[in-house]
Amino acid sequence: MTEALSPDDLLDFGGKTVVVTGAATGIGKAVAEAFAAKGARVALLDRDASVAQVAASLGPSHLAHIVDVTDEPGVEQAVGAVTDAFGRIDILVNNAGIGPLAPAESYPTADWDRTLAINLKGAFLMARAVAPGMLARKSGRIVNMASQAAVIGIEGHVAYCASKAGIVGMTNCMALEWGPHGVTVNALSPTVVETELGLTGWAGEKGERARAAIPTRRFAKPWEIAASVLYLASGAAAMVNGANLMIDGGYTVV
Ligand SMILES: NC(=O)c1ccc[n+]([C@@H]2O[C@H](COP(=O)([O-])OP(=O)(O)OC[C@H]3O[C@@H](n4cnc5c(N)ncnc54)[C@H](O)[C@@H]3O)[C@@H](O)[C@H]2O)c1
């Protein structure tokens, strides 16, 4: 029987340890900052060395680890290093991702392979690496960054859409297998978010048309995605498992 939480404790992460991938910038950085502000110890993982400055800016209880999430031995080593430093990993946020765009009929194979490797295989490798500890403790939260592209087609996004639909499928399966053992696994599906990735892909006239098609008439802010990540990782969402939370201003209901 799960203990009831008081409203004050719903989003308290004091004493919790979190791993966020792709934490050097954008959504991942906002997620790391939000967890740190709510009392968690955060391990910021990224292939970009600038992640060290981001971790340092959060304070001494946080750490950075430079790793490419597609590198299986590197992922195992990163998870081992964070576990050694923090004692355990309570929460994993699989956020690292890329989105090279091209028409489907001429989509380069190399970009397809890179997109699937980072967006989907990387999330799998990370989840597989943290799962044994979580399952042994019968406690854990995994939040996987999908996208509205997981559930709709978007021009130029053939590999991205496939990778994010894969995230939702992977999330369903892990939720089913690990839910009975105290580990919830959920996905998030934002619309365009105002980060370098989002604003590069949706600049100018194309961006204006996209904003106009979103019922809330705007793109999301990184902190708005972070807020939903914290919710799914919190005790408040203990009964939410295998969900794909749309944070799209209503875009996909149109
Ligand atoms: N920005 C959007 O519009 C939007 C919308 C929906 C979903 N998303 C998803 O949110 C996540 C973050 O997007 P963002 O907009 O913050 O992107 P971003 O480009 O601003 O940041 C992505 C981060 O991931 C890191 N990264 C990339 N490949 C990596 C690898 N192989 N190993 C480790 N780190 C790696 C980058 O160095 C970078 O720090 C992605 O999964 C993206 O698909 C973004």
The ligand as an SDF file (V2000), in Angstrom:
LIG
                    3D

 44 48  0  0  0  0  0  0  0  0999 V2000
   12.6960   21.5750  -28.8460 N   0  0  0  0  0  0  0  0  0  0  0  0
   11.6070   20.9980  -29.3000 C   0  0  0  0  0  0  0  0  0  0  0  0
   10.8440   21.6020  -30.0600 O   0  0  0  0  0  0  0  0  0  0  0  0
   11.2350   19.6040  -28.8750 C   0  0  0  0  0  0  0  0  0  0  0  0
    9.9050   19.1770  -29.0360 C   0  0  0  0  0  0  0  0  0  0  0  0
    9.5580   17.8800  -28.6580 C   0  0  0  0  0  0  0  0  0  0  0  0
   10.5280   17.0400  -28.1310 C   0  0  0  0  0  0  0  0  0  0  0  0
   11.8140   17.4930  -27.9860 N   0  0  0  0  0  0  0  0  0  0  0  0
   12.7850   16.5560  -27.4560 C   0  0  0  0  0  0  0  0  0  0  0  0
   13.3290   17.0680  -26.2540 O   0  0  0  0  0  0  0  0  0  0  0  0
   14.6710   16.6240  -26.1040 C   0  0  0  0  0  0  0  0  0  0  0  0
   15.5940   17.8160  -25.8680 C   0  0  0  0  0  0  0  0  0  0  0  0
   15.4370   18.7100  -26.9500 O   0  0  0  0  0  0  0  0  0  0  0  0
   16.0440   20.1930  -26.9130 P   0  0  0  0  0  0  0  0  0  0  0  0
   15.1400   21.0220  -27.7360 O   0  0  0  0  0  0  0  0  0  0  0  0
   16.3870   20.6080  -25.5380 O   0  0  0  0  0  0  0  0  0  0  0  0
   17.3770   19.9370  -27.7680 O   0  0  0  0  0  0  0  0  0  0  0  0
   18.7940   20.6740  -27.7230 P   0  0  0  0  0  0  0  0  0  0  0  0
   19.4150   20.4340  -29.0620 O   0  0  0  0  0  0  0  0  0  0  0  0
   18.6300   22.0740  -27.2370 O   0  0  0  0  0  0  0  0  0  0  0  0
   19.5700   19.8390  -26.6040 O   0  0  0  0  0  0  0  0  0  0  0  0
   19.8330   18.4680  -26.7790 C   0  0  0  0  0  0  0  0  0  0  0  0
   20.9870   18.0790  -25.8820 C   0  0  0  0  0  0  0  0  0  0  0  0
   21.2360   16.6820  -26.0940 O   0  0  0  0  0  0  0  0  0  0  0  0
   22.6340   16.4850  -26.2110 C   0  0  0  0  0  0  0  0  0  0  0  0
   22.9090   15.3020  -27.0060 N   0  0  0  0  0  0  0  0  0  0  0  0
   22.6550   15.1120  -28.3330 C   0  0  0  0  0  0  0  0  0  0  0  0
   23.1050   13.9090  -28.7110 N   0  0  0  0  0  0  0  0  0  0  0  0
   23.6330   13.3190  -27.6210 C   0  0  0  0  0  0  0  0  0  0  0  0
   24.2660   12.0710  -27.3900 C   0  0  0  0  0  0  0  0  0  0  0  0
   24.4580   11.1970  -28.3810 N   0  0  0  0  0  0  0  0  0  0  0  0
   24.6980   11.7680  -26.1380 N   0  0  0  0  0  0  0  0  0  0  0  0
   24.5460   12.6600  -25.1400 C   0  0  0  0  0  0  0  0  0  0  0  0
   23.9730   13.8790  -25.3060 N   0  0  0  0  0  0  0  0  0  0  0  0
   23.5250   14.1920  -26.5340 C   0  0  0  0  0  0  0  0  0  0  0  0
   23.1380   17.7600  -26.9000 C   0  0  0  0  0  0  0  0  0  0  0  0
   24.5420   17.9360  -26.7080 O   0  0  0  0  0  0  0  0  0  0  0  0
   22.2950   18.8190  -26.2100 C   0  0  0  0  0  0  0  0  0  0  0  0
   22.9100   19.2690  -25.0150 O   0  0  0  0  0  0  0  0  0  0  0  0
   14.9880   15.8250  -27.3630 C   0  0  0  0  0  0  0  0  0  0  0  0
   14.7830   14.4500  -27.1240 O   0  0  0  0  0  0  0  0  0  0  0  0
   13.9730   16.3350  -28.3590 C   0  0  0  0  0  0  0  0  0  0  0  0
   13.7010   15.4040  -29.3730 O   0  0  0  0  0  0  0  0  0  0  0  0
   12.1800   18.7400  -28.3330 C   0  0  0  0  0  0  0  0  0  0  0  0
  1  2  1  0
  2  3  2  0
  2  4  1  0
  4  5  1  0
  4 44  2  0
  5  6  2  0
  6  7  1  0
  7  8  2  0
  8  9  1  0
  8 44  1  0
  9 10  1  0
  9 42  1  0
 10 11  1  0
 11 12  1  0
 11 40  1  0
 12 13  1  0
 13 14  1  0
 14 15  2  0
 14 16  1  0
 14 17  1  0
 17 18  1  0
 18 19  2  0
 18 20  1  0
 18 21  1  0
 21 22  1  0
 22 23  1  0
 23 24  1  0
 23 38  1  0
 24 25  1  0
 25 26  1  0
 25 36  1  0
 26 27  1  0
 26 35  1  0
 27 28  2  0
 28 29  1  0
 29 30  1  0
 29 35  2  0
 30 31  1  0
 30 32  2  0
 32 33  1  0
 33 34  2  0
 34 35  1  0
 36 37  1  0
 36 38  1  0
 38 39  1  0
 40 41  1  0
 40 42  1  0
 42 43  1  0
M  CHG  2   8   1  16  -1
M  END
$$$$
